[in-house]
Amino acid sequence: MWGDTPPEYLWYDGKMTPWNDANVHVSQGHIFAHSIFEGIRAYWNDEEERLYIFRLKEHLDRLYRSIKLMRMTSEFKIGQVTSASSEVLTINGYKEDTYVFPTVFFDPMVYLNKMIGPTHMFIHTFPHASKLDKPDGASACISSWTRINDNILPARVKCWANYRNSAIAWTDASLKGFDETLLLNSRGKICEAPGACVMMLQNGVVITPPVTADILESVTRATLIQIGREVLGLEVVEREIDRTELYTADEIFLCGTGAEVSPISSIDNYTVGAGGIGPVTEQFRRAYNDIIRGIDTRYEEWRTVVE
């Protein structure tokens, strides 16, 4: 996940720090997963020889909402973290698709019985190529594990602890021979994949679970809703989805910073559509690729140029 070769520098508590010097002491903050993070992608435009960070503002806005919900405090303002995200990419000299990982964790003196207090922050980067040109769809199953709900661990927070729920479901599906899995929430409705939101196409309408379905409030999901409506001219509906609706869907795809636009070719051994990448899913992939790289110059406010 972190890449084969570590970056030369991380941004750590306000300073560009050499990789080998960026150490974290053993602490309650990591023992009990008292940390939050964001996964952000920067995309390389070959023709312009330019790197664009995609929707940096929206990702950092979500990071600071997570800071609030986790009762954390940070000495760093969102403007500082915005600048630092570009600077760490520049100093490491990336000229390829790259991940940007801001992480916030409690100070070692914050304990399990009172998770309130100061934090540390670092921004880690590593190369990570897009998979938008991957030719095949993935096999998926409905997980026997239930998604955490808002009254247990708020799924809208991008918190490391939440990903234990995801890891258990994903590992179980992988051992059963599936590429992906989808979780039901406590109300028995389709929720999301362990690391991505889900969209399905039925009778020309794109349907996706609402943000109240115990999903992460995904930046990519919001992006594709807007692209679907404004670029592709599709009707996009946010509503609950029953499990069996997926079995008769015309197309299904996952979406997220990591997943980008990832088609599902089968679910619970039911073939989805013709079993390949559906035509609407392909439209989303092409439109998304062109926008994230600045090939399509619309939505300029979504792209932060790395100077």
C-alpha positions in Angstrom: 0.0 0.0 0.0 2.8 2.4 0.9 4.7 1.7 -2.3 7.9 -0.2 -2.8 10.2 2.8 -2.2 9.5 5.3 0.6 9.4 9.0 -0.2 12.4 11.1 0.6 10.3 13.4 2.8 7.0 13.4 4.8 5.3 16.5 6.2 5.3 15.8 10.0 3.9 18.3 12.5 4.6 21.3 10.4 8.0 20.3 9.0 9.4 18.5 6.0 11.0 15.5 7.7 13.3 12.9 6.1 11.6 9.5 5.9 14.0 7.8 8.4 13.5 10.6 11.0 9.7 10.5 10.9 9.2 8.2 13.9 6.1 7.7 16.0 6.5 6.6 19.6 4.6 3.6 20.9 1.5 5.1 22.3 -2.2 4.6 23.3 -3.0 6.5 20.1 -1.9 3.6 17.9 -2.6 0.7 20.3 -6.3 1.7 20.3 -6.4 3.1 16.7 -7.1 6.6 17.9 -6.5 8.1 14.5 -8.2 9.4 11.4 -7.0 9.9 7.9 -7.8 10.9 4.3 -6.9 9.2 1.1 -6.4 11.8 -1.7 -5.1 11.2 -5.2 -3.0 13.4 -7.4 -3.1 12.6 -11.2 -0.4 13.3 -13.8 -1.3 14.9 -17.1 1.3 13.7 -19.7 0.6 16.4 -22.2 0.9 19.3 -19.8 3.5 17.5 -17.6 1.6 18.7 -14.6 0.3 17.0 -11.4 -3.3 17.7 -10.2 -4.5 16.9 -6.7 -8.1 15.9 -7.1 -10.7 17.6 -4.8 -8.2 18.5 -2.1 -10.5 21.0 -0.5 -13.4 18.5 -0.1 -11.1 15.8 1.3 -9.6 18.2 3.9 -13.0 19.5 4.8 -14.0 15.9 5.6 -10.7 15.4 7.6 -11.6 18.4 9.8 -15.1 17.1 10.3 -13.6 13.9 11.4 -11.3 15.8 13.8 -14.4 17.4 15.3 -16.4 14.2 15.6 -13.4 12.4 17.2 -13.1 15.3 19.8 -9.6 16.0 18.6 -7.9 19.3 18.4 -5.1 20.3 15.9 -2.7 23.3 15.9 -2.7 23.2 12.1 -5.3 25.1 10.2 -6.8 23.7 7.0 -5.0 26.3 4.9 -1.6 25.0 6.3 -2.5 21.4 5.5 -3.6 22.4 2.0 -0.3 24.1 1.3 1.6 21.2 2.8 -0.1 18.6 0.6 1.2 20.4 -2.5 4.6 21.0 -1.0 5.3 17.4 0.0 4.5 16.3 -3.6 6.8 19.0 -5.0 9.7 18.2 -2.7 9.4 14.4 -3.5 9.5 15.2 -7.3 6.5 13.1 -8.4 5.7 13.0 -12.1 3.2 10.2 -11.9 -0.2 9.3 -10.3 0.4 9.6 -6.5 -1.5 9.0 -3.3 -1.6 11.7 -0.6 -2.3 10.4 3.0 -2.9 13.0 5.7 -3.2 11.2 9.1 -4.1 12.7 12.5 -3.5 10.8 15.7 -3.8 11.5 19.4 -0.8 12.5 21.5 0.7 9.6 23.5 -0.7 10.9 26.7 -4.4 10.6 25.5 -5.9 7.4 27.0 -8.8 5.1 26.2 -11.0 6.4 28.9 -10.8 10.0 27.8 -10.1 10.5 24.1 -10.0 14.2 24.1 -6.9 16.3 23.5 -4.0 17.3 21.3 -2.9 15.5 18.2 0.0 14.9 15.8 -0.3 15.1 12.0 1.7 13.7 9.1 1.2 13.7 5.3 2.7 10.7 3.6 2.9 10.2 -0.2 3.6 7.3 -2.6 3.1 6.5 -6.3 -0.1 4.7 -7.1 -1.2 4.2 -10.7 -4.8 4.6 -11.8 -6.8 1.4 -12.7 -9.4 3.2 -14.8 -8.2 1.3 -17.9 -8.4 -2.1 -16.2 -10.3 -4.3 -18.7 -12.2 -6.7 -16.5 -15.0 -6.4 -14.0 -14.7 -7.9 -10.5 -16.7 -10.7 -8.9 -18.4 -9.8 -5.6 -20.6 -11.3 -2.9 -22.9 -10.0 -0.2 -21.0 -10.2 3.1 -22.2 -12.1 6.1 -20.7 -9.4 8.2 -22.9 -6.3 9.0 -21.7 -2.8 8.4 -21.1 -0.7 11.5 -23.9 1.9 12.1 -23.9 5.5 13.2 -24.7 4.6 16.8 -21.8 2.2 17.0 -18.9 3.8 15.1 -19.9 6.7 12.8 -19.1 5.4 9.3 -19.0 9.0 7.9 -15.7 9.4 9.8 -12.6 8.2 8.0 -11.2 6.5 11.1 -8.7 3.7 11.1 -10.8 1.8 13.7 -13.7 1.6 11.2 -11.6 -0.3 8.8 -11.4 -3.4 11.0 -15.0 -3.9 10.1 -14.0 -3.5 6.4 -11.0 -5.8 6.7 -12.9 -8.6 8.3 -15.5 -8.6 5.5 -13.0 -8.2 2.7 -10.7 -11.0 4.0 -13.7 -13.3 4.4 -14.8 -12.6 0.8 -11.3 -13.1 -0.5 -10.9 -16.5 1.2 -14.2 -17.5 -0.5 -12.7 -16.6 -3.9 -14.4 -13.2 -4.6 -12.6 -10.0 -5.5 -15.0 -7.7 -3.7 -17.8 -7.7 -1.2 -20.8 -5.5 -0.3 -22.1 -5.1 3.2 -25.6 -4.8 4.4 -26.4 -2.3 7.2 -28.2 -3.1 10.4 -31.5 -2.5 8.6 -30.8 -5.1 5.9 -30.2 -2.6 3.1 -27.2 -2.4 0.8 -24.6 -0.2 2.3 -21.2 -0.1 0.7 -18.1 -2.1 -0.1 -15.2 -2.2 2.5 -13.4 0.6 0.7 -15.8 2.1 -1.7 -19.4 3.2 -2.3 -21.7 1.4 -4.7 -23.8 2.5 -7.7 -26.1 0.5 -9.8 -27.9 1.1 -13.1 -31.5 0.0 -13.6 -33.7 1.0 -16.5 -31.4 3.9 -17.3 -31.4 5.3 -13.8 -28.3 5.4 -11.6 -29.1 4.5 -8.0 -26.9 4.7 -5.0 -27.6 4.4 -1.2 -28.1 7.7 0.7 -25.5 9.2 3.1 -27.8 8.0 6.0 -27.3 4.4 5.0 -24.2 4.1 7.2 -21.8 4.9 4.3 -18.7 7.0 4.3 -19.6 10.4 2.9 -17.5 9.8 -0.2 -16.0 12.6 -2.2 -15.9 10.4 -5.3 -19.5 9.3 -4.9 -20.5 13.0 -4.8 -18.3 13.7 -7.8 -19.9 10.9 -9.9 -23.4 12.0 -8.9 -22.6 15.4 -10.3 -20.9 14.0 -13.4 -23.8 11.6 -14.0 -26.3 14.5 -13.9 -24.3 17.3 -15.5 -21.9 15.6 -18.0 -23.7 12.4 -18.9 -27.3 13.7 -18.6 -28.4 10.7 -16.5 -31.0 10.6 -13.8 -29.3 9.8 -10.5 -31.3 8.8 -7.4 -30.2 8.4 -3.8 -32.3 5.8 -2.1 -32.1 2.5 -0.2 -31.3 -0.6 -2.2 -32.5 -4.1 -1.4 -30.0 -7.0 -1.9 -32.0 -8.7 -4.6 -32.2 -5.5 -6.7 -28.5 -6.0 -7.4 -29.1 -9.4 -8.9 -31.2 -7.9 -11.7 -29.3 -4.7 -12.1 -28.1 -3.7 -15.6 -24.8 -2.5 -14.3 -23.0 -2.2 -11.0 -19.8 -0.3 -10.1 -17.9 0.7 -7.0 -16.5 4.2 -6.6 -14.0 5.8 -4.3 -10.6 7.4 -4.2 -8.9 4.0 -4.4 -11.6 2.2 -6.4 -12.1 5.1 -8.8 -14.8 3.6 -11.0 -14.6 -0.2 -10.7 -17.1 -2.4 -12.5 -18.7 -5.4 -10.9 -19.3 -8.3 -13.3 -21.0 -10.7 -11.0 -22.5 -10.7 -7.5 -23.3 -13.8 -5.5 -22.6 -15.7 -8.8 -25.4 -13.8 -10.6 -24.0 -12.3 -13.8 -24.4 -8.5 -13.9 -25.7 -7.4 -17.3 -23.6 -9.0 -20.0 -20.9 -9.8 -17.5 -18.3 -7.2 -18.7 -18.0 -3.5 -18.3 -21.4 -1.9 -19.0 -21.6 1.0 -21.4 -22.7 3.5 -18.8 -20.0 2.4 -16.4 -17.5 3.0 -19.3 -18.9 6.5 -19.8 -18.3 7.2 -16.2 -14.8 5.9 -16.3 -13.9 8.0 -19.4 -15.5 11.2 -18.1 -13.9 10.8 -14.6 -10.4 10.1 -16.1 -10.6 13.2 -18.3 -11.8 15.5 -15.4 -9.2 14.3 -12.8 -6.3 14.8 -15.2 -7.5 18.2 -16.6 -8.0 16.8 -20.1 -11.6 17.9 -19.7 -11.2 21.5 -18.4 -14.6 21.7 -16.7 -14.7 21.7 -12.9 -11.4 23.6 -12.6 -12.1 24.1 -8.9 -11.8 20.4 -8.3 -8.1 20.3 -9.4 -5.2 21.8 -7.4 -2.1 22.3 -9.5 1.1 21.1 -7.9 3.7 23.8 -8.8 
